[in-house]
Structures are given as C-alpha cells and as structure tokens.
Amino acid sequence: MRRLVRLATALALASAVPAAAETVAFTGARIVTAGPAGTLDPGVLVVRDGKIVSVGKGSPPAGARVIDASGAVITPGLFATGSLLGAVEISALGDDLSVDNPQIGAAFDIRDGLDPASTLIPVARTGGLTSAVVLPQPAGGGYEYHEGEGDVAGERMTAGGGQGPRPNTLFAGQGAVIRLDGSDDMVVRGGIGEVVAFGNTGARAAGGARGAQIAALKSVFTDVRAYAANRSAWERGSYRELGLSRADLEALVPVVQGRTPLIARVHKEADIRAVLKLAREEKLKVILEGAEEGWMAAADIARAGVPVILYPYADRPESFEVLGSTLENAARLQAAGVTVALTAPEGAAHRARETRYAAGTAVAWGLPWDAALAAVTLNPARMFGVGDRTGSLEPGKDADLVVWSGDPFEPLTTARAVYIRGQAQSLTTRQTELRDRYLDLGTPLPPAYKHR
C-alpha cells in the first residue's frame, strides 16, 4: 500500500511537467512490453520527446527524471477496436456512424466527422485506452443502444440487424485509427478498411438473399477494376456505364488491389466461409468482425491468414446467426493460429473503458494472458497499419503507455497514469467533475439551484 501511495505521488508530479519536454525513466515496475523484450520484472523504461528510447534492465540514464513505479505494472496503451469513440455522444440525438446514400457508401469516411472534444474520450482513458479503431456502421443494421439497461449483450450488438427498410448501399464506409488525447490531430491513419455487413443485414441491402449480395459485390468489384484500368476513357464518357458513383469507385480501388482490407461484419459460420471464398476468388484482403461462430471455421480462417475482431462476452443464441456463440471463441481461434483483437460492450464507446474487462473474460475462458494483452494492443495496431508506431513498448515507438496499480485485467486494478506520445493525460472526466461538485452537500450551490 505504501508503495502505491508513493507511486501516486510520483505520477502526480510527473503530470505537472509534460514528459515530452525531458527524459523520463520509469523504474521498479513490472513492464509488459507486448514486444520482443517480453516481460521485465523489474525493468527500466526510458521516454524522451514523446518516443520510447529504451526498455530493459539496468540503471536509468544520467540526467533522467526518475519515476519510481515499484509495485506497479506498465503496459502499452490499450486499443478500443471496432469503436464508435468520437463518432457518437448521445445516440438518441444522432451520430456520425452511418450513411444511407446510393451515391455515397464506400466513399463515406468516418474521420471527417470525428469530435476530439467528445466527453466519452476522457472516460475511455480511465480504462487505459490510448488509441481507437473507429468503424462506420452499416445502414439498416449493426449496433443498437439500450442505454441505462444492464443487458451487456443487448447493448453491444443485435447480430444480423433484424428487420427494417432496405439499405441503399452495400458499403458502410471507411474507418480510421485515432489517438485518444483529444487533440485536433487525433487521426493517426484514415482509410484503414471498408466496412461491409454480411448475413441478414447484407442480404437486405442486396434485395433479400445472401447469394444476391455475393453476386452484387462481385459485380461491383468487376466495375471497380474496369474503372481503375480505364479512368481516362470513363471520364471522357467513352466507356461503358458503371454501377457506382465516381466517389465510391475511387474509394474501392485500394480494396480490389488488396491494399486496403474489406472489414466483413459477419456472424454465422456459413457466412464466414462465404466471405473467405469471396476474398479468395476476388483476391481481397479481409478482416472479420463479430465472427461469433468463428471457432467453427477456425482452421480455414487461420489458413487464409485472416484476422478477427470479436466480442468476448458473446455467448447467447440470440438469433439464428449466432447459435454457436461461445465464451471460448477467442481462445479457440487463437489456438488455431488466428490473430485476434478484442472489443468492448456498446460498440466500444460509452463503455469503452471495459475493454480490459473483456480481455479478462477471454482469459478466464482459455485465452492465454499474453495473447489477451496482444489482442488489445499490438494485434489491432498491426491489423490497421500502425504497428510501427504503437501497440507495444519498443524503442522508436510512440510513448503510449499505462501505469497500472496491478494486473490490468483485474476489475479492482486502476490506471494510475496514462501517457499518449509521452504526454501525461488527464484522468478527470465529466462524471468525476459532477461527483466532486456534489460530493459535499454543504458546499454552496450556484444561484440557479437555490429555492426561491
């Protein structure tokens, strides 16, 4: 307990001066790098100018400001993968999650409407999150919110989207990786993938049948390849008519060329296999999202080298698309050799801070601890093209790290300090401000609160 009190004092002092302005060495902690250095207990982590200088054993460099983190655990900052952070505030008042426009589907870019001042971002940081993979939502299906209710699975997602009007586009749009420091330059990388819903939602978009969606997508990809090879003729009006707008055609060129992944929101084993077949035939790079029945096709997913984003709590047969869902999904996929990333309840927005609890649940159901850490750090960083700058504690990478009071997957553990690019982040949120404001009922209230 005394060690943690000393640590809290040291971190408070560290927050007073931006870490990027000097060389700072964290000593005494158990450092879990999620990288080649493995776990160092204790280790020394050196940060300068927003970057990690070194991580290893020994003594801190001369002149460094030393933070004694004895008794703490230091990990890379966590990722909120498949997140809605920055794109949603209060869902009942509207959001920037989806578009239902026949002219703008694939071209919709989630980063253009992100809000760095979202009150949900500071809350996410309290759970050790430093980055987020923000993905648009398919029109007519995907996430449904039930704020204030306790049903975790219901808050997360309604698999297959249920019934509703037919969407006007097959494509939900492009995602982005953001840093959660609330800065105007929060976007780390845009255009990270093109989201497409399969299963019931995808079938509705194509007219009601799963086979129709596959046929429609193949037709689209043929048009995109034709457009890429004949841009000049198409612009002159001397080429055949194509089925998409120019904006959507341009957005899909990197997809058909295998440079940008198709992020397939899919649940059922049969649909997963259909996506893998489509990717193989069209030579597409694919990431599966959802994949509640992924374990049933684990060998084929691993053989195809396709990574999976999944929700570890999904274990109820809420629809015919997820009859085979199980809490062991992550463990079984990882054991088969699949790269796994984990997401949190409610689209990793209002409850994004629970990402670490989701990882802990996956560990409780068989996923190795180190694999769970990778699933919320390095794996999503690599999936979406930012693994060279974040996701693990390695020299040259951004100093995105969290100082924990203990095992980050234990519910009673807290994030004592969060750093993004070497800058100590505030752990104050709108909720803590309201708590502190009304904690002492003897404190005079503003005039508007007084009875007349």
C-alpha positions, 0 to 999 in steps of 0.5 A: 500500500505504501508503495502505491501511495508513493507511486501516486505521488510520483505520477502526480508530479510527473503530470505537472511537467509534460514528459515530452519536454525531458527524459523520463525513466520509469523504474521498479515496475513490472513492464509488459512490453507486448514486444520482443523484450517480453516481460521485465520484472523489474525493468527500466523504461526510458521516454524522451520527446514523446518516443520510447528510447529504451526498455530493459534492465539496468540503471536509468540514464544520467540526467533522467527524471526518475519515476519510481513505479515499484509495485506497479505494472506498465503496459502499452496503451490499450486499443478500443477496436471496432469503436464508435469513440468520437463518432457518437455522444448521445445516440438518441440525438444522432451520430456520425456512424452511418450513411444511407446514400446510393451515391455515397457508401464506400466513399463515406469516411468516418474521420471527417466527422470525428469530435476530439472534444467528445466527453466519452474520450476522457472516460475511455482513458480511465480504462487505459485506452490510448488509441481507437479503431473507429468503424462506420456502421452499416445502414439498416443494421449493426449496433443498437443502444439500450442505454441505462439497461444492464443487458451487456449483450443487448447493448453491444450488438443485435447480430444480423440487424433484424428487420427494417427498410432496405439499405441503399448501399452495400458499403458502410464506409471507411474507418480510421485509427485515432489517438485518444488525447483529444487533440485536433490531430487525433487521426493517426491513419484514415482509410484503414478498411471498408466496412461491409455487413454480411448475413441478414443485414447484407442480404437486405441491402442486396434485395433479400438473399445472401447469394444476391449480395455475393453476386452484387459485390462481385459485380461491383468489384468487376466495375471497380477494376474496369474503372481503375484500368480505364479512368481516362476513357470513363471520364471522357464518357467513352466507356461503358456505364458503371454501377457506382458513383465516381466517389465510391469507385475511387474509394474501392480501388485500394480494396480490389488491389488488396491494399486496403482490407474489406472489414466483413461484419459477419456472424454465422459460420456459413457466412464466414466461409462465404466471405473467405471464398469471396476474398479468395476468388476476388483476391481481397484482403479481409478482416472479420468482425463479430465472427461469433461462430468463428471457432467453427471455421477456425482452421480455414480462417487461420489458413487464409491468414485472416484476422478477427475482431470479436466480442468476448462476452458473446455467448447467447443464441440470440438469433439464428446467426449466432447459435454457436456463440461461445465464451471460448471463441477467442481462445479457440481461434487463437489456438488455431493460429488466428490473430485476434483483437478484442472489443468492448460492450456498446460498440466500444464507446460509452463503455469503452473503458471495459475493454480490459474487462473483456480481455479478462473474460477471454482469459478466464475462458482459455485465452492465454494472458499474453495473447489477451494483452496482444489482442488489445494492443499490438494485434489491432495496431498491426491489423490497421497499419500502425504497428510501427508506431504503437501497440507495444513498448519498443524503442522508436515507438510512440510513448503510449503507455499505462501505469497500472496499480496491478494486473490490468485485467483485474476489475479492482486494478486502476490506471494510475497514469496514462501517457499518449506520445509521452504526454501525461493525460488527464484522468478527470472526466465529466462524471468525476467533475459532477461527483466532486461538485456534489460530493459535499452537500454543504458546499454552496450551490450556484444561484440557479439551484437555490429555492426561491 
